[in-house]
Amino acid sequence: VIWAEQQVVKRRKKRDVFTEPSDPKFRDQWYLYNSNHRDLNAKGAWDLGYTGKGVVVSILDDGIEKNHPDLMQNYDPDASYDVNDGDSDPQPRYTQLNDNRHGTRCAGEVAAVANNGICGVGVAYNAKIGGTVK
């Protein structure tokens, strides 16, 4: 025997392959990507693997619905705090006018889950999201 080497078990790792999000409202999100390139060029960033993975964002607003179906997969309780009540629950206070939804909308713009068949997609759809109620 002239040469020998011990074999080692290696795990196969699938490379990230970008596919356009299948969320029903994605096509209406012109600011993420459109043909005239007056947009955020999100698809270009996603092609390069920038999807928010490893990033945590906290939205300082009127709270976020932590159980919203387009946010709960990315919800991070450690990034949340309710200044008014002194607890970690960022749930908005609902009024008769139903006007405390801005924080949830902002959270969706940032980190709405991709390819779940609900609404649209966040610009950083793999980021973790929290809410701080002011």
C-alpha positions as CSV (number, residue, x, y, z in Angstrom):
1,V,0.0,0.0,0.0
2,I,1.5,3.3,-1.1
3,W,-1.2,5.6,0.2
4,A,-4.3,5.3,2.5
5,E,-6.6,7.8,4.1
6,Q,-9.4,7.3,6.7
7,Q,-12.8,8.0,5.3
8,V,-14.9,10.5,7.3
9,V,-18.6,10.9,7.3
10,K,-19.7,14.3,5.9
11,R,-23.1,15.8,6.0
12,R,-24.6,16.8,2.7
13,K,-25.8,20.4,2.7
14,K,-28.2,21.7,0.1
15,R,-27.2,25.0,-1.3
16,D,-29.7,27.9,-1.0
17,V,-31.6,28.2,-4.2
18,F,-33.7,31.3,-4.6
19,T,-37.3,30.9,-5.7
20,E,-39.7,33.7,-6.0
21,P,-42.1,33.8,-2.9
22,S,-45.4,32.2,-3.5
23,D,-47.4,34.4,-1.1
24,P,-50.6,35.6,-2.7
25,K,-49.9,39.4,-2.3
26,F,-46.2,39.2,-3.3
27,R,-47.0,40.5,-6.8
28,D,-48.6,43.6,-5.3
29,Q,-45.5,44.4,-3.3
30,W,-44.0,46.5,-6.1
31,Y,-41.5,48.1,-3.7
32,L,-39.6,44.8,-3.2
33,Y,-39.1,44.1,-6.9
34,N,-40.6,45.4,-10.2
35,S,-39.6,45.4,-13.8
36,N,-38.6,49.1,-14.0
37,H,-36.2,48.6,-11.0
38,R,-37.6,51.5,-9.0
39,D,-37.7,49.3,-5.9
40,L,-35.6,47.9,-3.0
41,N,-34.1,45.2,-5.2
42,A,-35.0,42.7,-2.6
43,K,-34.9,39.8,-5.0
44,G,-31.3,40.7,-5.8
45,A,-30.4,40.6,-2.1
46,W,-32.3,37.3,-1.6
47,D,-30.4,35.8,-4.6
48,L,-27.2,36.5,-2.7
49,G,-28.6,34.9,0.5
50,Y,-29.6,38.0,2.4
51,T,-32.9,37.0,3.9
52,G,-32.6,38.3,7.5
53,K,-31.4,35.0,8.9
54,G,-29.6,35.7,12.2
55,V,-31.0,39.2,12.5
56,V,-33.4,40.3,15.2
57,V,-35.6,43.4,14.8
58,S,-37.7,45.1,17.4
59,I,-40.5,47.4,16.2
60,L,-41.1,50.4,18.5
61,D,-44.8,51.3,17.9
62,D,-48.3,50.5,19.2
63,G,-47.4,46.8,19.6
64,I,-47.4,43.8,17.3
65,E,-49.8,40.8,17.2
66,K,-47.4,38.1,18.2
67,N,-49.9,35.4,17.1
68,H,-50.5,36.9,13.6
69,P,-50.3,34.0,11.2
70,D,-47.7,35.8,9.0
71,L,-45.5,36.8,12.0
72,M,-45.7,34.0,14.6
73,Q,-43.1,31.8,13.0
74,N,-40.6,34.7,13.3
75,Y,-41.7,36.1,16.6
76,D,-39.0,36.5,19.2
77,P,-40.3,37.2,22.8
78,D,-36.8,38.2,23.9
79,A,-37.0,41.2,21.5
80,S,-40.4,42.4,22.9
81,Y,-41.3,44.7,25.8
82,D,-44.5,46.6,26.8
83,V,-43.3,49.9,28.3
84,N,-46.8,50.8,29.4
85,D,-47.6,47.5,31.3
86,G,-44.0,46.6,32.2
87,D,-44.1,43.1,30.7
88,S,-42.9,41.3,27.7
89,D,-46.3,41.0,25.9
90,P,-46.3,43.4,22.9
91,Q,-50.0,42.8,22.1
92,P,-51.6,46.0,20.9
93,R,-54.5,47.5,22.9
94,Y,-57.5,47.3,20.7
95,T,-60.0,50.3,20.6
96,Q,-63.4,50.8,19.2
97,L,-61.7,52.6,16.3
98,N,-59.5,49.5,15.7
99,D,-56.6,51.8,15.1
100,N,-53.7,50.1,16.9
101,R,-52.5,48.0,14.0
102,H,-49.6,50.1,12.7
103,G,-46.9,48.1,14.6
104,T,-48.2,44.8,13.2
105,R,-48.1,46.2,9.7
106,C,-44.6,47.5,10.1
107,A,-43.5,44.1,11.5
108,G,-45.0,42.4,8.4
109,E,-43.1,44.7,6.1
110,V,-39.9,43.6,7.8
111,A,-40.3,39.9,8.7
112,A,-43.5,38.4,7.3
113,V,-42.9,34.7,6.6
114,A,-42.3,33.8,3.0
115,N,-44.1,30.9,1.1
116,N,-46.8,30.3,3.7
117,G,-49.7,31.2,1.5
118,I,-50.6,34.2,3.7
119,C,-50.6,37.9,2.5
120,G,-47.2,39.0,1.3
121,V,-43.6,38.6,2.3
122,G,-41.2,40.7,4.5
123,V,-38.1,42.2,3.1
124,A,-36.1,40.2,5.7
125,Y,-38.5,37.2,5.8
126,N,-36.1,35.0,7.9
127,A,-35.4,37.7,10.5
128,K,-36.8,37.3,14.0
129,I,-39.2,40.1,15.0
130,G,-40.3,41.6,18.3
131,G,-42.4,44.5,19.4
132,T,-42.0,47.2,21.9
133,V,-45.1,49.1,22.9
134,K,-44.6,52.7,23.6
